[in-house]
Amino acid sequence: MRNLIILFAAAASLTACGGGSSSPDAQPPSGNTNPIAALEAAGKLPKLDRSSDLKGPDANANGVRDDIEAILNKQYTAAAQNAAAMQVARSLQAVFDLPQGDRVAAKRVILLGSRAIMCVSAKFDKSAHETNPSVVTKQIEAMTFNTKARMKAYMNYMSALDGSVWSLPEGDTCEN
């Protein structure tokens, strides 16, 4: 799982920065000119949507991008953990609906995210690396903001929150 998270972070960085290598002699695996696609083809990274649409496909309109939903359904088969992971994915996906610089809307989204993070903390095992709540949350974050445009939307969201203060929610924060 740790390697998967490192690969997600590397993929996000490569995608955001344009990928590639500074060495003209460096060849990506299998002669593929896209190192991320090569890692996906080799099964070392899950295949993620990289369309120009910020939100990406969501055929069942549940607020979670289809590729992320498929990964979460495969990875977290326990109903409570799956529901918590999906709640995090929905809260992160809400970033794409924000008008740029709208501080009030950004605070509503951060509260959704705080509730989702508290839910994950309640449903996942803090002692196991694979299901540590922070690892789960970071993995979903890396999958959600996997293109330059999506990362830019996330940075705009964080900028709108700059200097904000909010409290962590109490009680049962899980939607399901």
C-alpha positions, 0 to 999 in steps of 0.5 A: 500500500505504501508503494501505491501511495508513493506511485500516486504521488509520483504520478500526480507530480509527473502529470502536473509537471508535464512528466518526462525526463531531462535525459534524452537517452532515458526510455520509458518502460516498453517504449511508451512515451508516457511513463504514467500510461506505462505504469498503468499498463504494467498494473503498477498504478490503477488507471485514472481518468485524465480527461480535460473535464475537471469532474470526470465521468460519474455515470451513477451521479453519486458525486464520486468519479467512476474510476475512483469509485471502482478502485475504492470498491475493489480496495475496501470491501467492508461496507463501513470502510467503503462508505467512509472512503466514498464520503472522502472522495465526494468531499474532495470532488466538491472542490471542482464545484467551487467558484474561484476565490469563494471563501464561504463556499470553500469553508462549506467544502472544508467542513464536508471534508472534515466530517469525512476525515473524522468518519474515516478515522472512526472506520479504519484501523490506525495501527495498520499502515494499509488502513491508516486513516491518513494513508486512506485520505492521502490516497484518495486525494492523490487520485482525485487531483491527478491532472494539472487542471485538477491540482490547480482547482485544489490550489485555488480552493486552498488559497480561498481557505488561507487564514481560515479557522474551523473546528473539527466536527463532533459525534457521528460524522459518517453519512451512511 
